[in-house]
Amino acid sequence: MKKQHVLVLMGGKSTEREVSLRSGKAVSAALRQAGFSVTELDPALGSLSEIEKAAPDCVFIALHGIGGEDGAIQGLLEWLNLPYTGPGIAASALCMDKIMTKKVLALSGVPTPEFAMIDPAKPSAEKELSAAASRLGLPLVLKSCRQGSSIGTVIVREEKELLPALRSLLPFGDPVLAEAFCSGTELTVPIMGNESLTVLPIIEIPSEGEYYDYHSKYTPGQSHHVIPARISPELNEGVRTLAERAYLATGCRGYARVDVMLDEAENPYVIEINTAPGMTETSLFPDAAEKAGMDFPALVSKLVALAMEENPSP
């Protein structure tokens, strides 16, 4: 019987390139262990025409950030009629944009922290930021709306820090999301599935730093994955349901990770949705799957199977 051939896309040109390379290498090794034939491609070093030449049965998208999880590569793969892991074009583009994601969540009745949009390049940006801080209060979270892995995220605790924080996000060239700060527990909910969903154990993420930033995410020992999260059974069920609602409201399929924050009263709020979650040795999704009895080779095999299901949701 011929082995299924999976092409793993990794690297790319985004600010998350190094993490993507680590994810891709880990995925490739696990796929080979599971019995797949594997080819690797870094689009930043090779031509995208190599995707069609490779003639894979499925493409595993281990690209993070712009160009990888924003609908761009998904559109190319649709054109080539190749199955691929993770959500489709529309859901990928939507979830990559933190501001649009929050608008859809709010319209769908999914609780998300109050927010405002600011264009740091506009002359009115300083006035808009001051108004947002007055309405949302301090601390205030500022996020470049199309970055991932907590790159381009700043927590502002004092009024004098507002303008320098906004200016620090100018190089990203994106609108800025100003979001009310939730001071409670940080959780994340890994979900797999197209029509039928599997919610993996909820993870609590205590961090050694101020928050779960890039350094905390990818430096061993700087964050901890508490599985299952130390929350009541009732809250656990509520967070699971909320994450499913967010997954469906944004049109996700395949797999995604829904990030949730609790406020001081333990009310859950969806922060964002990751449509190409990290697959490194310190990543959350594989940890949750292992806790559910699914080792890494079994997990990546399942994600490939979901990608290749006949007529998945658009």
N, C-alpha and C positions, 0 to 999 in steps of 0.2 A: 504494500500500500504506500502510495506516494505521500511524503511528508507535506503538510501545508507550509507554504512559503509566506513568511511575514517580513515586511520591510519596516524597520524601526527608524523613524525620523527623530533626530536629536540635534542639539546644538543651536543652529540658527543664529540670528543677529540681534536678538533682543537683549535687554539688560539681565535676563535670567539664563544666558547662554551656559554658564558653567554648571548651574544646577541641572539644566536640561541634559548636558553631556553625562552627568552622573546618573540621572534617571534612565537615560537611554541605554547606557552600559549595563545597568542593573536589570532592566527589562530584557535586553538581549540575552543575557546569561540565563535568566529564568525561563525564557521561551525555549532556548536550546535544551535546558534541563528537562523541559516538558515535552520535548520531542519534535519541536518545530524546526524547519529550515529557516535561518535568519540572515537577512542582509541589513547592514546599517548604512544610513546616509545622513550626512551633515549638509543641509542645504546651503550653508555659508561657505562650504569648501567645494561642493560639487554642483552640478546642474540639476535643476528640477526635472529636466527631461529624463534623468536616470530613473525616476520613479516608474515611468511607463516602460522603459527598457527592462527594468527588473521583473516586470509582470508578476507582482506578488498576488497571493490570494487575499491578503488583508494588509492594511497599513496600520502600524501602531504609532500613534502620535505621542511622542515623548518631548515634543517642543513646548516650551513654556513661554508665555508672554506674547508680545506683538509679532504677528506673522505665523504663530503656531497655534494659539488658542483664541484667535479673534475672528475666525471664519474664513481667513484668506486661504490657508492650505486646505481647509475643508472644501472650499469651492473648487479648487483644482482637482481634488480627488473625486468630487462628484462628477466633474466634467470627464474624468478618465474612467468613470464607472467602477471605482475601486472602493470596496468596503473599508471603513476606518473606525478606529476606536473613539469613543467619546461622543459628545453632542454634535448636532449638525451645524450648518452654516449660521442660521438665525440665532439659535441659542448660544453658540460660541461668541458671535459678535455682541450679542446683548450682554452676556455675563462678563465679557471683557471690559465693558464700560460700566464702572461702578455707579455712575449717576443714573444711567438708563435702567440698570438693574433695580435700583431702589425705587424708581418711578413705577416700574412694572409690579414690584412687590407691594407697593402702597396701593396701587389700583386693584390689586388682587386681594387686598385685605390681609396681607402677611405683615405682621409687625416688624418694623425696621426703625432704627433711631432717626429722629428728625434730622433734616439736612438742608443744605443750600448749595447752589452751584456758583462758582466764582471763576471768571477768566482772568488769570493773573497778568495777562498782557494788556488788558483794557485800562484806560485812565481811571475808570470808576472802581477798579478792583479794591483799592484800600477802603473806600467808603462801603462797598458791599461786604467786605470782610468784617468791618467793624459792626455793621448791622447784623450779620450772621452771629457774631460773638455775643451781641446783646440779646438776641433771640434765643440762641441755643445754650448760652452760658459757657463758662470755663470749668474744667479743661475742655478743649475743643480739638477734634481730630481733623487734620487736613491730609487729604490723599490725592495724589495725581491719579486721575480717574482711569488710566489704562495701563498702569503698572501692576506687577504682581510680586509675590514673595515679600510683601511689606516694603518693597523699594518705593521711595517717594511717599512715605507716610511719616507725619510729624504730629506729636501730641503737644499742644500749646497749653501751658498752665497759667501763664501770666500775660496780661494785655500787651506788655512791651515786647513780647515774643511773637506777636501775631504777624507783623509785616515782614520781619526777617524770615519767618517760617514760610510765608507765601512766596517770597523772593527765591528761597532755596528750591522751590518746585518749578520755577520758570524754565530751567533747562530741559525738562521733560516735554514741554510744548503742548501739554494737555490742559483742559479745564480742570479745576480743583474741586473736589468734594469736601465741603465742610460738614462735619457730622457730630452730633451730640455724643459725648463720651459716656460709655457704660462702664461703671467701676466694679462690676461683679466678675463672676467666673467666665473664662473663655472656653467655649466648647466647639467641637467640630463633628459633623455627622456625615460619614461616607455612605453613599447610596449607589447601588448598581441596578440596572434594569432598563427595559424599553417600555413594554406595557405593564409587566408585573415587576414591582420594585422589591429589592432586598436592602433593608437598612442595616448596616453593620453597627457594631457597638459604638456608642457615643464616647468620644474622647474628651477628657478634661486636659487643658494645657497650662499648667503652672509654669511660669518662666522665671529664669534667674535675673532677667533684665526688667526694664520698665514695662515692656509689653513683648508680645511674641513677634519680634522683628527678624530681619534677615539673618543676623548673627545667631539669634536664638534658634531659628529654624534649622540651620545647616551646620551648627557647631555642636558636636557631641558633648553632652553634659550641661548645655546651656538652657535646655528646656526638658520637660518631662511629659510623657504621655501616660496619663492615668486612665486605664481601661479596665472596667467601665468607669465612667465619670461618677464622682462622689455626689450624686444628687438623688433625691427621693424617687421611688418607682413612679409616682404620679407625675413628677416633673420630667422624668425620663421619657415617659409616654407622650407628654405634651411637646417636648422638643423634637422627638421623632416625627410626630404628626406635622409639626410646623416645617421641618426640613423637607418632608415629602411634598407639602403644599408649595414650597418655594421651588423645588426641583420641577414639579409639573407646571407651575405658573410661568416659568421661564423656558419651557419647552425642552428640557434636558432629556437625553437618552444615553444609553451606554453606561456611563458612570460620571459622577461629579461629587464634590465635597462641599457641603453647606456649612458655612461658619456662623456660629451663633454666640451672642454675648448675653449674659444675665445682668440685670441691674441689681441694685442693693436689695430689692424686694424679691429677687429671683424671678422676675418677669423676663421671658426670652425674646430676643430680637435677632432677626437674620441680618448679618452684616454684609456678606457677599457670597458668591458661588464660584467655586474653582472648577473649571471644565477640563483641565488637564493637570490634575493634582500631582505633586511630586512623587517620584518613585525611587528615592534614594534610600540609603541605609538608615537615615534618620526620619524618613517620611511617615506621615500619619496614616494614609490609606492602607499600606501593607501591614502596619501594626494592628489596625482594627480587624483586617481580614484574618490575620494569624490568631487573634483572640477568638474569632468566630470559628476557628478550626480549619482555615484555608491558608495553606502556605503560599509563598510568593509564586512558584511555578503554577499552582492551581489558580491563583488570582489572575495572573496575566492570561492564562488559557481561557478563563471565564470571560474576560474582557474582549478577547478575540472572538469568542463564540457569540457574544452579544452584538458585536460589530457585524458579524456575518449572518445574523438572523434575517430571514426573508422579509422584505418590506418593513424595515423598522420605521418608527414614527419619524416624520420629517422634522 
